[in-house]
Amino acid sequence: MRTTLLFILSALLILAGLAGAVLPALPGVPLVFAGLWLAAFADHYQHVGPWTLAILGALAALALLVDLLASLLGARRVGASGRALWGASLGMLIGLFFGLPGLLLGPFAGAVAGELSAGSQARKAALVGVGTWFGLLFGALAKLALCFTMLGLFALKFVL
């Protein structure tokens, strides 16, 4: 009974983590890793041991790094100022309160507002907004891909 509850909790953590890999409100990658670790613990590490967990942890760290770098590189590639980066972050936080439209438009609007406040012209600010948005999108997709890689590795080790 206890093992079943641990596996259910593990599945819930993994599902919440997958949602969090796309939605910035949840710490997606850490939740996926926690769910996988909990499943390994529930199984008494019979199928998934320390080496696999270390690899999963490295993949989780890589996912977090890629997410951070993707948004920065997307913004920097189009010449964003520091204010645009702060604006995109603030726009993302505010966008959380407005559902999916807020999540999609918040970082763009924040980056544009930040770039305009740094003295850029509207055309450059719009370009920075688009570059920042694509960076955030690429980061979310890369995070999701790495989360599924973690799940695949775990499932492979669990089945074999």
C-alpha positions in Angstrom: 0.0 0.0 0.0 2.8 2.4 0.9 4.7 1.7 -2.3 1.6 2.3 -4.3 1.1 5.7 -2.7 4.7 6.6 -3.3 4.3 5.7 -7.0 1.1 7.7 -7.3 2.9 10.7 -5.7 5.8 10.2 -8.0 3.5 10.2 -11.0 1.8 13.4 -9.8 5.2 15.1 -9.3 6.3 14.1 -12.8 3.0 15.4 -14.4 3.2 18.7 -12.5 6.9 18.9 -13.6 6.0 18.4 -17.2 3.4 21.2 -17.0 6.0 23.3 -15.2 8.5 22.7 -18.0 6.2 24.9 -20.2 4.6 27.1 -17.6 7.0 29.3 -15.7 4.9 29.2 -12.5 6.1 25.7 -11.6 9.7 24.5 -11.1 9.2 21.9 -13.8 12.6 20.2 -14.1 13.1 19.8 -10.4 9.6 18.4 -10.0 10.3 15.8 -12.7 13.6 14.9 -11.1 12.0 14.6 -7.7 9.2 12.4 -9.1 11.8 10.1 -10.7 13.9 9.9 -7.5 10.8 9.1 -5.5 9.9 6.3 -7.9 13.4 4.9 -7.6 13.1 5.2 -3.8 9.7 3.4 -3.8 11.4 0.6 -5.8 14.2 0.5 -3.2 16.6 1.4 -6.0 16.4 -2.1 -7.5 16.0 -0.9 -11.1 17.3 2.7 -11.0 20.4 3.1 -8.9 22.8 5.9 -8.0 24.5 6.1 -11.4 21.3 6.5 -13.2 20.0 9.1 -10.7 23.3 11.0 -11.2 22.8 11.0 -14.9 19.2 12.2 -14.4 20.4 14.9 -12.1 22.9 16.0 -14.7 20.2 16.1 -17.3 18.0 18.2 -15.0 20.9 20.6 -14.4 21.5 20.8 -18.2 17.8 21.5 -18.7 17.9 24.5 -16.3 21.0 25.8 -17.9 19.7 25.5 -21.4 16.5 27.3 -20.4 18.4 30.2 -18.9 20.9 30.5 -21.8 18.2 30.2 -24.5 16.3 33.2 -23.3 19.5 35.2 -22.8 20.9 34.2 -26.2 17.6 34.9 -27.9 17.6 38.4 -26.5 21.3 39.1 -26.9 21.2 37.9 -30.5 19.0 40.8 -31.4 20.9 43.3 -29.3 18.7 43.5 -26.2 19.6 45.7 -23.4 19.7 44.6 -19.7 16.4 46.5 -19.2 14.8 44.4 -21.9 15.9 41.2 -20.1 14.5 42.5 -16.8 11.3 43.6 -18.7 10.8 40.2 -20.2 11.2 38.5 -16.8 8.8 41.0 -15.2 6.4 40.5 -18.1 6.5 36.8 -17.7 5.6 37.1 -13.9 2.8 39.5 -14.6 1.6 37.4 -17.5 1.0 34.4 -15.1 -2.0 36.2 -13.8 -3.6 36.4 -17.2 -3.5 32.8 -18.3 -2.1 31.6 -21.6 -2.4 35.0 -23.4 -0.5 36.5 -20.6 2.2 33.9 -20.7 2.6 34.4 -24.5 2.4 38.2 -24.6 3.9 39.1 -21.2 7.6 38.4 -22.0 7.2 40.1 -25.4 5.6 43.2 -24.0 8.0 43.4 -21.1 11.0 43.1 -23.3 9.6 45.8 -25.6 8.9 48.1 -22.7 12.3 47.5 -21.2 14.0 48.2 -24.5 12.0 51.4 -25.0 12.9 52.5 -21.5 16.6 52.0 -22.5 16.1 54.6 -25.3 15.8 52.3 -28.3 13.5 53.1 -31.2 10.2 51.2 -31.6 11.5 49.0 -34.4 14.5 47.8 -32.4 12.3 47.3 -29.3 9.9 45.1 -31.4 12.8 43.1 -32.7 14.1 42.6 -29.2 10.6 41.5 -28.1 10.4 38.9 -30.8 14.0 37.6 -30.2 13.3 37.3 -26.5 10.1 35.5 -27.1 11.7 33.0 -29.4 14.5 32.5 -26.9 11.9 31.7 -24.2 10.1 29.4 -26.5 13.2 27.5 -27.5 14.2 27.3 -23.8 10.8 25.8 -22.9 11.0 23.3 -25.8 14.5 22.2 -24.9 13.5 21.8 -21.2 10.5 19.7 -22.3 12.7 17.6 -24.5 15.2 17.0 -21.7 12.4 16.1 -19.3 11.2 13.5 -21.8 14.8 12.2 -22.2 14.9 11.8 -18.4 11.6 9.9 -18.4 12.8 7.7 -21.3 16.1 6.9 -19.5 14.3 6.1 -16.3 11.7 3.9 -18.1 14.5 2.1 -19.9 16.3 1.4 -16.7 13.2 0.4 -14.9 12.0 -2.1 -17.6 15.4 -3.6 -18.2 
